[in-house]
Structure formats: structure tokens, C-alpha cells
Amino acid sequence: MNVINIGYDATNYYAIEHQQKYLFIDTGMPGTLGKMTSQLRKHGINLNAVQHLIVTHFHPDHCGIAQDLQSLGVEFMVSRNQLDFLESANKSLKKFPNYNEIEIHPKNIINENDKSAFTNRLGIPGCILHTPGHSEDSISIVIEGLGLFTGDLPFPNHFMIESNEKVDRSWSQLRSTNEKKVFPGHGAPITL
């Protein structure tokens, strides 16, 4: 497996290559599909090879073109917890003129902590963990042997952000996976 940061506009978006197919983690602001396809060309990725998309949370810089990609054939996967926040996210994101409301197909819902469902559905060993701290809908994606994709989950006592109980619990859960590499939504990857 290979991780490619296809990010733009100060946000990281990841393409995970596995058996000549891709899983995307997070995607750009509403109206930036052109920027995304340009990034794909730059990295030699054919959009037809992108099978799945997962977003770490429903903020515009992480989910803004999710429905656009889904309309092009990419399967948008969500965690069961995220479903509770979809309606309010769609309502909030309508303020962006190029936002296309996200629709979720029931077959694309994965329970958190369900390694077998994740691996069977995506063909990649891993799972989704509910990791609130940045937002209540935040998840992290664990790809076994590759690392943790944490979106905007703050690092405890890092960047002048005081540690809090939710952040501490989320990081405790992530550390228990024994994965060492962390791929955040902004900034460079780190090693735990």
C-alpha cells in the first residue's frame, strides 16, 4: 500500500493505493472538483481507479466535493456515528454556492471498530474509530501497517491547544492500535 498526499489549499487529502485501486480520505471545499482532478493528473491517478471515499468529518474542507465524487462513481463510505450529523452538515454547507448535498446509500455505512466489515467492504485491512475532539462527528481511519488518518483531531498539548477529556480518550484509542504513523488533515505526518 502506498499513501499519496493529493491535498491543496492547506488541507491534506490522501489517496491510498491498494492493488491498483484507490481509497480517498477527505476531499476539498465545495466547487474544487477541478483542483482535485488536476491533483490526480499531477500524481498519475485516474479518477476511474478511485473506488472509495471516507471523510474524517463534515467540515467543508474535508467533505465539500464528496457528493461530486460520488456522482462520478466513487462510493462514499460513512461511519454509523456520522449519519447522526449528516442532516445538519448538509444544512450548514448549503451556504456554499457550489455545494451538492450529500446522500448516503445504506450499503455504504460501516460500524465503528468493525475490522471485518471495513476489510470486506474496502479490501484494505483497517477500521474506523469514532474520535471526537475536533467535532462530534470526527472519525479516524486506521489502515493496518500504514497508519492513522486523523483529520483535524488536535494533538494533546500541541499547538497551544489544551488537552481535554475527549481528545485524550480519542488519542488513547488511537495509540491502542499500535500504528505509529499519523497522517493529519493539516500539516506534515508525524510518528507517535
DRENZALUM-940406 format. One record per atom (N, C-alpha, C, O, CB): x, y, z. Coordinates in steps of 0.05 Angstrom, whole numbers, plus 32768, in hexadecimal, padded with zeros to 4 digits. Glycine has a CB too. Layout:
% DRENZALUM-940406
XYZ ...
This chain:
% DRENZALUM-940406
80117FE88000 800080008000 801280198000 80288019800B 7FED80008018 8007802D7FF3 801680467FF0 8004805D7FF7 7FEC805D7FF0 802180487FD3 800E80718005 7FFF8089800C 800980A17FFB 802180A67FFB 80018090802B 7FF780AE7FEE 7FFE80C67FDE 7FED80DD7FE9 7FD480DB7FEB 7FF980C27FC0 7FFB80F37FF1 7FEC810B7FFA 7FE5811B7FE0 7FF681267FD3 7FFD811C800E 7FCB811C7FDA 7FC2812A7FC2 7FB481447FCB 7FA4814F7FBC 7FAE81197FB2 7FBC814E7FE2 7FB081667FED 7FB681807FDE 7FC981817FCE 7FB881698009 7FA681947FE4 7FA981AF7FD9 7F9B81C27FEC 7F8B81BA7FFE 7F9D81B17FBD 7FA181DC7FE9 7F9581F17FFA 7F9881EB8018 7F8581EE8027 7F7881F37FF3 7FB081E38020 7FB881DF803C 7FAB81C8804A 7FAD81C58063 7FB281F8804C 7F9D81B6803C 7F91819F8048 7F9C8186803A 7F9F81858022 7F7181A08046 7FA18171804A 7FAB81588040 7F9381468038 7F8081438047 7FBD81498054 7F95813B8020 7F8281268017 7F94810F800F 7FA881138001 7F6F81318000 7F8C80F78017 7F9D80E08013 7F9180CD7FFF 7F7980C78000 7FA480D3802D 7FA280C27FEE 7F9B80AC7FDC 7FAB80947FE5 7FC480957FE4 7F9F80B47FBD 7F9D807F7FEC 7FAB80677FF5 7FA880537FDE 7F92804A7FD8 7F9F805C8010 7FBF804C7FD3 7FBF80397FBD 7FC1801D7FC7 7FD280167FD8 7FD7803F7FA9 7FAF800C7FBD 7FB07FF07FC5 7FA67FE07FAD 7F8F7FE27FA4 7F9E7FEA7FDE 7FB77FCF7FA2 7FB17FBE7F8B 7FA67FCE7F74 7F927FC77F67 7F9D7FA97F93 7FB47FE47F6E 7FAE7FF67F57 7F9380047F59 7F88800E7F45 7FAF7FE67F3D 7F8780057F71 7F6F80147F77 7F7580277F8D 7F8A80247F9B 7F5780017F7E 7F63803A7F92 7F69804F7FA6 7F5180527FB9 7F3A80507FB1 7F6F80697F99 7F5880577FD2 7F4680617FE7 7F4F807E7FEC 7F6680837FF1 7F4780508001 7F3C80917FEA 7F4180AC7FF1 7F3980B1800E 7F2480A78017 7F3380C07FDE 7F4980C0801C 7F4180C98037 7F4180E88036 7F5680F58032 7F5580BE804D 7F2980F28039 7F23810F8039 7F25811A801C 7F33810F800B 7F36811E804B 7F1781308019 7F16813C7FFE 7F0F815A8001 7F0781628017 7F01812E7FEC 7F1281697FEC 7F1381867FEE 7EF981967FF2 7EE3818A7FF4 7F1E81907FD7 7EFD81B07FF3 7EE781C37FF7 7ED381C17FE0 7EDA81B87FCA 7EF281E07FF8 7EBA81C97FE5 7EA781C97FCE 7EB281D97FB7 7EBE81EE7FBB 7E8C81D57FD8 7EAD81CF7F9F 7EB681DD7F87 7ED281D87F7F 7EDC81E57F6C 7EB281FA7F8B 7EE081C67F8C 7EFC81C17F86 7F0281A77F77 7F18819C7F78 7F0D81C27F9F 7EED819C7F6B 7EF181827F5C 7F0781857F47 7F1781737F43 7ED781797F4F 7F08819C7F3A 7F1D81A17F26 7F3981A07F32 7F4B81957F26 7F1981BC7F19 7F3C81AB7F4A 7F5681AA7F57 7F5D818D7F5E 7F7481857F5C 7F5681BB7F71 7F49817E7F67 7F4E81627F6E 7F5681537F56 7F6A81447F57 7F3581567F7B 7F4881557F40 7F5081467F28 7F6B814E7F1D 7F7A813E7F13 7F3B814A7F12 7F7281687F21 7F8D81717F19 7FA281637F2B 7FB7815B7F21 7F8F81907F1C 7F9D81617F45 7FAF81547F57 7FB281367F4F 7FC8812B7F50 7FA681567F74 7F9C812A7F48 7F9D810E7F40 7FAF810A7F27 7FBF80F87F26 7F8181037F3A 7FAB811C7F13 7FBC811A7EFB 7FD9811E7F03 7FEB810F7EF9 7FB481307EE7 7FDF81317F14 7FFA81377F1D 8008811E7F29 802081197F26 7FFB814D7F32 7FF8810E7F37 800280F67F44 7FFD80DC7F34 800380C67F3E 7FF680F37F60 7FF480DF7F1C 7FF080C87F0A 7FD980B57F13 7FDA809D7F0E 800980B97F09 7FC580C17F20 7FAE80B17F2A 7F9680B57F18 7F8E80CC7F13 7FA780B87F48 7F8C809F7F0E 7F7480A07EFD 7F5B80A07F10 7F59808E7F21 7F7380897EE8 7F4980B37F0C 7F3180B47F1D 7F22809A7F1D 7F1580937F30 7F2080CB7F15 7F22808C7F06 7F1480727F04 7F1F805D7F17 7F1280497F1D 7F1580687EE8 7F3880617F21 7F45804E7F33 7F3E80547F50 7F4580447F62 7F63804E7F30 7F2F806A7F55 7F2880717F70 7F0E80627F77 7EF980687F6B 7F2580907F74 7F0F804F7F8A 7EF8803F7F91 7EE8804B7FA8 7ECF804B7FA7 7F0080237F97 7EF680547FBC 7EE8805C7FD5 7EF280777FDF 7F09807F7FDA 7EEC80477FEA 7EE180857FEE 7EE7809D7FFC 7EDD809B8018 7EC68092801D 7EDC80B67FED 7EED80A4802B 7EE480A78047 7EED80C38050 7F0380CB804A 7EF18091805A 7EDB80D1805E 7EE380EB8068 7EE580EA8087 7ED680DB8094 7ECF81028060 7EF980F88092 7EFD80F780AE 7EE8810780BE 7EE4810280D6 7F19810180B5 7EDC811B80B1 7EC7812A80BE 7EB9813C80A9 7EC481408093 7ED2813B80D5 7EA2814680B0 7E928155809C 7E978173809D 7E84818380A0 7E75815080A1 7EB0817B809B 7EB781978098 7EBD819C807A 7EC78189806D 7ECF81A080AA 7EB981B48070 7EBA81B88053 7ED481B08045 7ED481A6802F 7EB481D4804C 7EEB81B48053 7F0481AE8047 7F0A81908047 7F1E8187803C 7F1A81BD8055 7EFA81808054 7EFE81638055 7EE881538047 7EED813C8040 7EFF815B8072 7ED181608041 7EBC81518034 7EAE8160801E 7E9A81568013 7EA781498049 7EB881788017 7EAA818A8004 7EA3817E7FE9 7E8F81867FDD 7EBA81A18001 7EB4816C7FDE 7EAE81617FC4 7EA881437FC6 7EAB81347FB2 7EC581667FB1 7EA0813A7FDD 7E9A811D7FE1 7E8481147FCE 7E8680FF7FC1 7E9281187FFE 7E6E81247FCC 7E58811B7FBB 7E61811D7F9E 7E58810D7F8D 7E3F812D7FC0 7E7181317F96 7E7B81337F7B 7E8A811A7F73 7E86810F7F5D 7E8D814C7F78 7E9B81107F85 7EAA80F87F7F 7E9880E07F7E 7E9B80CE7F6E 7EC080F47F94 7E8580DF7F91 7E7180C97F91 7E6280C87F77 7E5C80B37F6C 7E5E80CC7FA9 7E5A80DF7F6C 7E4C80E17F53 7E5D80D77F3B 7E5280CF7F26 7E4380FE7F4D 7E7780D77F3F 7E8980CD7F2A 7E9080AF7F2E 7EA080A47F1F 7EA380DD7F2A 7E8380A27F42 7E8780857F45 7E97807D7F5D 7E9A80657F61 7E94807B7F2D 7EA180907F6D 7EB080897F85 7E9C80827F9B 7E8980927F9F 7EC480A07F8D 7EA0806C7FA9 7E8E80657FBF 7E9680747FD8 7EAC80717FE2 7E8E80467FC3 7E8380847FE2 7E8880947FFA 7E8080848012 7E68807F8017 7E7980AF7FF9 7E93807C8023 7E8F806B803A 7E8D807E8053 7E9D80918055 7EA58056803E 7E7B80788065 7E798088807E 7E7780748096 7E6F805D8093 7E61809B807D 7E7F807E80AD 7E7B806F80C5 7E5E807380CF 7E52808780C9 7E8F807680DB 7E55805F80DE 7E39806180E8 7E36807B80F9 7E21808880F7 7E33804880F9 7E4A80828109 7E49809A8119 7E4680B38108 7E3780C6810F 7E62809D812A 7E5380B480F1 7E5280CC80E0 7E3680D180D5 7E2F80E880D0 7E6680C980C9 7E2680BC80D2 7E0B80C080C8 7DFB80D380D8 7DEA80E280CD 7DFD80A580C6 7DFF80D380F2 7DF080E58104 7DF6810380FE 7DE781148107 7DF780DF8121 7E0B810880F0 7E14812480EB 7E10812C80CE 7E15814480C7 7E30812780F3 7E07811A80BD 7E06812080A1 7DF18136809A 7DF78148808B 7DFF81078092 7DDA813480A6 7DC5814880A0 7DCE816480A7 7DCA81778098 7DAB814180AF 7DD9816780BF 7DE2818280C7 7DFA818B80B6 7DFD81A380B1 7DEA818380E5 7E0B817980AE 7E218180809C 7E17818A8082 7E20819F8078 7E3581688099 7E05817B8076 7DF98184805C 7DED819F805E 7DF081B0804D 7DE5816F8052 7DDE81A48074 7DD181BE8078 7DE681D4807B 7DE381E9806F 7DC081BD8092 7DFB81CF808A 7E1081E3808E 7E2081E98075 7E2881FF806F 7E2381D980A4 7E2581D48065 7E3681D7804D 7E2781E38035 7E3481EA8021 7E4181BC8045 7E0D81E58037 7DFE81F18021 7E05820E801C 7DFF82198007 7DE081EF8027 7E12821B8030 7E1B8237802C 7E30823A8016 7E358250800C 7E2582428046 7E3D8224800F 7E5182247FFA 7E4382207FDF 7E34820D7FDC 7E67820E7FFE 7E4782337FCC 7E3782327FB4 7E3B82197FA3 7E2982117F95 7E3E82497FA3 7E52820C7FA4 7E5781F47F94 7E5581DA7FA3 7E5E81C57F9A 7E7281F67F87 7E4881DB7FBA 7E4581C37FCA 7E2F81B17FC0 7E1881BB7FBC 7E4181CA7FE8 7E3481977FBD 7E2081847FB6 7E1A81737FCE 7E2C81677FDA 7E2981727F9E 7E0181737FD7 7DF981657FEF 7E0181477FEE 7DFD813A7FDA 7DDB81687FF3 7E0C813E8005 7E1681238007 7DFE8110800C 7DED8115801D 7E2B8120801D 7DFE80FA7FFD 7DEA80E58001 7DFA80CB8007 7E0F80C67FFA 7DD880E17FE8 7DF180BC801A 7DFF80A38021 7DEE808B801A 7DD6808A8021 7E0580A48040 7DFA8078800D 7DED805F8007 7DF0804C8020 7E07804A802A 7DF980527FEE 7DDB803F8028 7DDD802E8040 7DF38019803F 7DFF80128054 7DC380208044 7DFA800F8028 7E0F7FFB8025 7E2B8007802B 7E3E7FF8802F 7E0F7FEF800A 7E2D8022802C 7E46802F8030 7E4B8038804D 7E5B804A8052 7E498046801E 7E3C802D8060 7E3E8033807C 7E4F801D808A 7E4880068087 7E228037808A 7E6380268098 7E75801280A6 7E74801980C4 7E78803180CB 7E928012809B 7E71800680D4 7E72800A80F1 7E8F801080FA 7EA2800580EE 7E677FF18101 7E918021810D 7EAC80268119 7EB6800C8126 7EA77FFC812F 7EAB803D812D 7ED1800A8126 7EDF7FF38132 7ED97FD88125 7EE07FC38131 7ED77FF1814F 7ECD7FD8810E 7EC67FBE8101 7EDB7FB980EB 7ED77FC080D3 7EA97FC080F4 7EF07FAC80F3 7F077FA680E1 7EFE7F9480CA 7F067F9880B3 7F1E7F9980EF 7EED7F8080D0 7EE57F6E80BB 7ED47F7B80A6 7ED87F77808E 7ED77F5680C7 7EC17F8C80AD 7EB07F9A809A 7EC17FAD8089 7EBD7FAF8071 7E9A7FAA80A8 7ED37FBC8096 7EE57FCF8088 7EF57FC08073 7EF67FC8805B 7EF77FDE809B 7F037FAB807C 7F147F9C806A 7F057F8E8053 7F0D7F8F803C 7F247F86807A 7EEE7F82805A 7EDE7F768045 7ED37F8A8031 7ED27F858019 7EC67F668052 7ECA7FA1803A 7EBE7FB58029 7ED27FC48018 7ECE7FC98000 7EAE7FC98039 7EE97FCB8024 7EFD7FDB8016 7F157FCB800B 7F237FD57FFA 7F087FF18028 7F187FB38014 7F2E7FA3800B 7F497FAB8016 7F5E7FA3800D 7F307FA47FED 7F487FBB802B 7F617FC58039 7F5D7FBE8057 7F487FC38062 7F657FE48034 7F727FB38064 7F707FAD8080 7F6F7FC78091 7F827FD78090 7F867F9B8089 7F5A7FCA80A0 7F597FE280B1 7F3E7FE480BF 7F2F7FD180C0 7F5E7FFB80A1 7F387FFC80C9 7F1F800280D5 7F1B802080D9 7F2E803080D4 7F1C7FF480F1 7F03802780E0 7EFC804380E7 7EF980458105 7EEC80348111 7EE2804C80D7 7F04805A8111 7F01805F812D 7EF3807A8131 7EFB808E8124 7F1C805E813C 7EE0807C8143 7ED48096814A 7EE880A5815C 7EEE809B8172 7EB880928158 7EF180BC8153 7F0680CB8161 7EFE80E88164 7F0980F98157 7F2180C88154 7EEA80EE8175 7EE2810A8179 7EF881198187 7F0A810D8194 7EC8810B8189 7EF781338184 7F0B8144818F 7F0D815E817F 7F0F8174818A 7F2781368191 7F0C815A8165 7F0981718153 7EEC8177814E 7EE3818E814F 7F18816C8138 7EDD81628148 7EC081648145 7EB4814A814D 7EC28135814E 7EB8816B8127 7E9A814A8153 7E8E8131815D 7E8B811C8147 7E8A8104814E 7E7281388168 7E8B8124812E 7E8981108118 7EA58106810F 7EA680F680FC 7E7B811D8101 7EBA810F811C 7ED581078113 7EDA80E98117 7ED480DD812B 7EEA81178122 7EE780DE8102 7EF180C38103 7F0E80C380FB 7F1880D680EF 7EE080B080F0 7F1B80AE8101 7F3680A980F7 7F35808E80E8 7F26807C80F0 7F4C80A9810D 7F45808C80D3 7F46807380C4 7F60806680CA 7F76807280C7 7F43807980A5 7F5F804D80D2 7F76803C80D8 7F7B802A80C0 7F69801B80B8 7F73802C80F2 7F92802C80B3 7F9A801A809E 7FB1800A80A9 7FC7801480AD 7FA280298083 7FAC7FF080AE 7FC07FDF80BB 7FDA7FDE80AC 7FDA7FD98094 7FB57FC380BF 7FEF7FE380BA 800A7FE380AF 80117FFC80A0 80287FFF8097 800C7FCC809C 7FFF800F809E 800480288090 8003804080A3 8015805080A4 7FF0802C807A 7FED804280B3 7FEB805880C6 7FCF806180CC 7FBC805380C6 7FFA806F80BB 7FCE807880D8 7FB5808480E2 7FAF809E80D3 7FC180AF80D1 7FB780898101 7F9780A180C9 7F8F80B980BA 7F7B80C780CC 7F6480BE80CF 7F8280B2809E 7F8380DD80D8 7F7680E980EF 7F66810380E9 7F5A810E80FB 7F8980EF8104 7F66810C80D1 7F58812580CB 7F62813C80DC 7F7A814080DC 7F3A812180CF 7F50814A80E9 7F58816180F9 7F59815C8117 7F58816F8127 7F45817880F3 7F5B8143811F 7F5D813C813B 7F76814A8147 7F8C8145813D 7F5E811D8140 7F72815B815B 7F8A81698166 7F9C81558174 7F9481418180 7F81817F8179 7FB6815C8172 7FC9814C8181 7FC98157819E 7FC9816F81A2 7FE6814F8175 7FC8814581B2 7FC7814F81CE 7FDF816181D4 7FF6815A81CD 7FC6813781E1 7FD9817781E0 7FEE818A81E8 8000819381D1 8018819881D5 7FFF817E81FE 7FF5819481B9 8005819C81A2 7FF881B48195 7FDF81B78195 80068184818E 800881C5818A 7FFE81DD817C 7FED81EF818F 7FD981FA8186 7FEE81D68164 7FF581F081A8 7FE7820281BB 7FCB81F981C1 7FBB820981CC 7FE7821E81B0 7FC481E181BA 7FA981D781C0 7FAA81C781DA 7FBA81B481DC 7F9D81C581A8 7F9B81CF81ED 7F9B81C08206 7F8E81A58202 7F7A81A281F3 7F8C81D0821C 7F998192820F 7F8E8177820E 7F738177821C 7F6E8186822F 7FA18163821C 7F6181678212 7F478164821F 7F408146821F 7F4C81368211 7F3181758211 7F2B8140822D 7F2481248231 7F1D81158217 7F2680FE8213 7F0C81228244 7F0E81228205 7F07811581EC 7F20811081DB 7F2480FB81CF 7EF3812681DC 7F31812481D9 7F4A812181C9 7F5B810B81D5 7F6680FA81C7 7F5A813C81C8 7F5E810B81F0 7F6F80F781FD 7F6480DB81F8 7F7380C881F2 7F7080FC821B 7F4980D781FA 7F3D80BD81F5 7F4180B581D8 7F47809D81D3 7F1F80BD81FC 7F3E80C881C6 7F4280C181A9 7F5F80B881A4 7F6380A58196 7F3B80D98198 7F7280C781AF 7F8E80BF81AB 7F9580A581B9 7FA5809581AE 7FA080D581B4 7F8980A081CF 7F8E808681DD 7F84806F81CC 7F91805B81C9 7F7F808681F9 7F6D807381C0 7F62805F81AE 7F74805B8195 7F798044818D 7F45806781A5 7F7E8071818A 7F90806F8173 7FAA8061817A 7FB48051816B 7F95808A8167 7FB580688191 7FCF805C8199 7FCB803E819E 7FDE802E819A 7FD9806981B3 7FB4803581A6 7FAF801881AB 7FB080088191 7FB17FEF8192 7F95801481B9 7FAF8015817A 7FB080068161 7FCD7FFD815B 7FD17FEB814A 7FA68017814A 7FE180098168 7FFD80048164 8007800E8149 801E80088141 80027FE68165 7FF7801D813A 8001802A8122 80128042812B 800B8050813E 7FE98033810F 80278048811D 803A805D8125 803880768114 803E808C811E 805680528124 8031807480FB 8031808B80E9 8015809880EA 8001808B80E8 8038808280CC 801580B380ED 7FFD80C380EE 7FFC80D680D6 800F80E580D1 7FFA80D28109 7FE680D480C6 7FE280E580AF 7FCC80F980B6 7FB480F280B4 7FDC80D58095 7FD3811280BE 7FBE812580C6 7FB1813380AE 7FBB81328097 7FCA813A80D8 7F9B814180B3 7F8E8150809E 7F9D81698096 7F9881748080 7F72815880A8 7FAE817380A7 7FBF818B80A1 7FDA818680AC 7FDD817B80C2 7FB281A580AD 7FEF818E809E 800A818B80A7 80168170809F 800A81608091 800B818D80C6 802F816C80A8 803E815580A0 8037813C80B1 802F813F80C8 805C815B80A2 803B812580A6 8037810C80B6 804A810C80CD 8060811880CC 803B80F380A4 804280FE80E2 805480FB80FA 805580DE8101 804580CE80F8 8049810C8112 806880D88112 806B80BD811D 806580BD813A 807080CE8149 808780B18117 805480AC8144 804E80AA8161 8065809E816F 8064809B8188 8035809A8166 
